[in-house]
Amino acid sequence: MTEADPGVEAHYFEDGGAVPNNPALPLLVYRQVSGLGLGDVATAIEARFGQNGWGKGWRNGIYPFHHFHSNAHEALGLAGGRAKVRFGGAAGVSLELLAGDVVVIPAGVGHKREEGSGDLLVIGAYPPGEDPDLVREGDGDGRVLRDSIRAVPVPDTDPVLGADGPLVTIWREAEGG
């Protein structure tokens, strides 16, 4: 949890070498997001992300190998099932995620599904103008990747709560702005 918003968990990750992470920006976890309803949760998550400007959406799961995006932040909303996901590379943290949870992953932060239920359904989205790459642990030129990660701007909106959401406040404070 953070002082800026007690309803959001913030997890900071140091540079992990093969997984650079993003020491400046914390991973944010929103537990049991309200207003998603009891009907089609996947459609509700897509609508929420869309109304807050996050797009290039997809429906699937989470890769079972450490990977990250060097040029984009990513929002993952669990629409069904549960998953145990390791964030921050091998030395990071495993989090249990349930349907209704949303995670916002800063560019560079590694993630890997360790376990998942058979009914796992994840909705993914990205801030406007971001077209994510997919980098596996240890791939690429470390300096170039870190420069790319630092260049990804803080989005103008939080994918869950819009322009006044905790992402905007927490990430701008973390950047020193």
C-alpha positions in Angstrom: 0.0 0.0 0.0 1.1 3.6 -0.5 0.6 6.8 1.5 -0.7 8.4 -1.7 -3.6 5.9 -2.1 -4.2 3.3 0.6 -6.3 1.2 -1.7 -3.5 0.5 -4.2 -0.5 -1.8 -3.5 2.8 -0.4 -4.8 5.8 -2.7 -5.4 9.2 -1.3 -6.3 11.8 -3.5 -8.0 15.6 -2.8 -8.3 17.4 -3.5 -11.5 17.6 -7.3 -11.8 20.3 -7.5 -14.5 18.7 -9.8 -17.0 15.4 -8.2 -16.2 16.0 -4.4 -15.9 12.8 -3.6 -14.1 12.0 0.1 -13.6 13.5 1.3 -10.3 11.8 4.7 -10.7 8.2 3.5 -11.1 6.3 1.0 -8.9 4.1 -1.8 -10.1 0.5 -1.0 -8.9 -2.0 -3.6 -7.9 -5.7 -2.7 -7.6 -7.6 -5.4 -5.7 -11.2 -6.3 -6.6 -11.9 -3.2 -8.7 -15.4 -1.9 -8.0 -17.9 -1.3 -10.8 -17.0 -4.2 -13.0 -20.4 -5.8 -12.2 -21.4 -9.5 -12.0 -22.0 -9.9 -15.8 -19.3 -10.0 -18.5 -16.3 -8.9 -16.5 -14.0 -9.1 -19.5 -16.2 -6.6 -21.4 -16.4 -4.4 -18.3 -12.6 -4.3 -17.9 -12.1 -3.5 -21.6 -14.7 -0.7 -21.4 -13.0 0.7 -18.3 -9.5 0.6 -19.9 -11.0 2.2 -23.1 -12.8 5.0 -21.3 -9.5 5.9 -19.7 -7.6 5.9 -23.0 -5.8 2.6 -22.7 -6.1 0.6 -25.8 -4.5 -2.0 -28.2 -6.4 -4.5 -26.0 -6.2 -8.2 -26.0 -7.7 -11.2 -24.3 -5.5 -14.2 -23.3 -3.3 -15.3 -20.4 0.1 -14.4 -19.1 3.3 -15.9 -20.6 4.9 -18.6 -18.4 8.4 -17.1 -18.9 10.1 -13.9 -17.6 9.5 -11.1 -20.1 9.0 -7.3 -20.1 8.2 -4.5 -22.4 11.0 -1.9 -22.9 8.8 0.7 -24.7 5.4 0.5 -23.1 3.6 0.3 -19.7 0.9 -2.5 -19.5 -2.4 -2.9 -17.7 -3.6 -6.5 -16.9 -7.1 -7.0 -15.7 -8.1 -10.5 -14.5 -11.6 -11.2 -15.9 -11.7 -14.8 -14.8 -9.9 -17.3 -12.7 -6.8 -16.8 -10.7 -3.1 -16.6 -11.3 0.1 -16.6 -9.3 2.4 -14.2 -11.1 6.1 -13.4 -10.4 6.9 -9.7 -11.0 10.4 -8.2 -11.0 12.3 -11.3 -12.3 13.6 -14.2 -10.3 14.4 -12.1 -7.3 11.0 -10.3 -7.4 7.8 -11.1 -5.7 5.0 -13.6 -6.5 1.5 -12.2 -6.2 -1.8 -14.1 -6.2 -4.2 -12.4 -8.5 -8.0 -13.1 -8.7 -10.8 -12.1 -11.1 -11.5 -8.4 -10.5 -7.8 -7.5 -9.8 -5.9 -5.1 -12.1 -2.1 -4.8 -12.2 -0.3 -1.9 -13.9 3.2 -2.9 -14.9 5.7 -0.1 -15.6 7.9 -0.5 -18.7 10.8 -2.8 -18.0 9.3 -4.7 -15.1 9.5 -8.5 -15.6 6.4 -10.7 -15.3 5.8 -14.4 -15.6 2.8 -16.7 -14.8 3.9 -19.3 -12.3 0.4 -20.8 -11.9 -3.0 -20.3 -13.4 -6.5 -21.8 -13.1 -8.1 -23.4 -16.2 -10.5 -20.5 -16.4 -7.9 -17.7 -16.3 -8.8 -14.8 -18.6 -6.6 -11.7 -18.7 -7.4 -8.4 -20.5 -4.4 -6.4 -21.5 -4.1 -2.8 -22.6 -1.5 0.0 -23.1 -1.5 3.8 -22.9 -2.2 5.8 -26.0 0.6 5.7 -28.6 2.5 2.8 -27.0 3.1 -0.3 -29.2 4.7 -2.9 -26.9 7.7 -5.0 -27.8 8.3 -8.3 -26.1 11.7 -8.9 -24.5 12.6 -12.1 -22.8 14.8 -12.2 -19.8 18.5 -11.6 -20.8 17.7 -10.7 -24.4 18.8 -7.4 -26.1 21.4 -4.8 -25.4 21.0 -3.9 -21.7 22.0 -0.2 -22.1 19.7 0.3 -25.1 16.8 -1.4 -23.2 17.3 0.7 -20.1 17.4 3.9 -22.1 14.2 2.9 -23.8 12.5 2.1 -20.5 13.5 5.5 -19.0 12.1 7.3 -22.1 8.5 5.8 -21.7 6.4 8.7 -20.4 4.1 8.5 -17.4 0.5 8.2 -18.9 -2.0 11.0 -18.6 -4.6 8.6 -17.2 -4.8 5.7 -14.8 -6.4 2.7 -16.7 -8.8 2.1 -13.8 -9.6 5.5 -12.4 -8.8 8.0 -15.1 -7.0 11.4 -15.0 -7.3 11.6 -11.2 -6.4 8.0 -10.5 -3.5 6.9 -8.2 -1.2 5.9 -11.1 -0.9 9.5 -12.2 -0.1 10.8 -8.7 2.1 7.9 -7.6 4.2 7.7 -10.8 4.6 11.5 -11.1 5.8 11.6 -7.4 8.1 8.6 -8.0 9.6 10.5 -11.0 10.2 13.5 -8.9 7.6 15.6 -10.8 
